[in-house]
Amino acid sequence: MYGESEKCHMPERFRTSEFSERDLELIEQLKRKGPSDPESHILIATWSDEEKERVESDPHSRTRIEFNLKRAKIYRAAKFYRGAWEDSESVRQAAFNEGEQDLFDQAMALMDEIDSERG
């Protein structure tokens, strides 16, 4: 197993353990049919609603930023780069405004990865 310092340098695309089984199902659906497919749209909306319920029960802005970061990572894993970029940009700005440096750094790293993958 990797030590903590080694995990930090591991490329984002290899960290599937951060996704729940439900997240992975959503990623596979998006890969198969794209985000515009009605079934995909329903899955995204359902996932978002359930996550928002948890997020809205927490008064900390960090939780909202983490929600958008997770959605960006899901979109990126599904190769839906436009959505991933938009959410990453939102995270970057919110994290900057809230002084959440680690989330800002994660958003920047994700945006770099998206740029690399899009070519």
Secondary structure, DSSP 4 states (H G I P E B T S, - for coil): ---HHHHHTS-GGG-GGGS-HHHHHHHHHHHHH-TTSHHHHHHHHHHHHHHHHHHHTS--HHHHHHHHHHHHHHHHHTT-HHHHHHHHHHHHHHHHHHT-HHHHHHHHHHHHHHHHHH-
